[in-house]
Amino acid sequence: MTGLSDYFQGNMENYLAGSLAMPALPSVFMALFTTAPTSDAGTGGTEVTGGSYARQQVAGSLATNATTASGNPILHFASVPAWILGPSGTGVVGMQIRDATSAAVIPANTTLVSATATTVTMSNNAAGAGVGNGDTITFSAFAPASASVGNEPSTVPGKIVNTTAVITFTQATASWGTVTSYGLYDALTVGNLLEWDYLDNFAWVPFTGTNASPSVLTSPAHGYVNGDSVVVSTKYGGTLPTTAGSWAGLLTVAGVTTDTFTAGVNSTSTGDGQVRKVVAQPIAINVTASFGANQPTPSAA
């Protein structure tokens, strides 16, 4: 199911247990999948290949090569890389900026306004003692993580969102297929999967399924329409209706009523689980894939 990978979850819990040091800040790359991973280990997924596809860097750090005085918004670097400059060459507007060396000198929620080959202009002026020469500056397409909302059992999980920064991939020189999901990795190729999710920001909701051909799924006020794509899971509880077919992958909604629908799976028992809508995106030749505000919304749940 979507969320933190085994690699990330294990390392985080070992850190909290005092048995593993916190690693250095990673560079983070967004990958696109035509088939979503089938395990938290990150296996079973099919990443896009060919057609000039490459993972897009969405976070990382740079060292300054000059100071920025308090009251000044311009940071200085030996070279600003392409993933920060963006397709326009003038900066990915809205990218979050933080000083990992001295956090207080860059105000909270400071974002990128513009960039050149050697400078970045911030939405806020440097504060306090100013940014030092050699400070580690982090850049991220994602805003600071939001906290969970509400009390158990009615709790909305915390998540990260690209509130303003647009994440843009290279133009496809051949079809990339139909993208269903994405993952965040710590390397441009191979590397460790950190987290993954399906496209768009739809919630997992509970359902029950009948013993029928096809199984009728009940999820009150689900809001689906015929032809929608959904996925199901029992990671957080439930037992899927038994079937000689498969509940895996994208399922197509049909027979919609206000509270019920079918997904083309014949069952031989009743069952239940969680279901969510997925909007898959075909990426044809000459298309430039991009993800605007609030599109990738990874959750730690």
Secondary structure, 3 states (H helix, E strand, C coil): CCEECHHHHHHHHHHHCCCCCCCCCCCEEEEEEEECCCCCCCCCCEECCCCCCCCEEEEEEEEECCCECCCCCEEEECCCCHHHHCCCCCCCCCCEEEECCCHHHCCCCCEEEEECCCEEEECCCCCCCCECCCCEEEEECCCCCECCECCCCCCECCECCCCCCCEEEEECCCCCEEECEEEEECCCCCCCEEEEEECCCCCCEEEEECCCCCCEEECCCCCCCCCCEEEEECCCCCCCCCCCCCCCCCEECECCCCCEEECCCCCCCCEEEEEEEECCEEECCCCEEEECCCCCCCECC
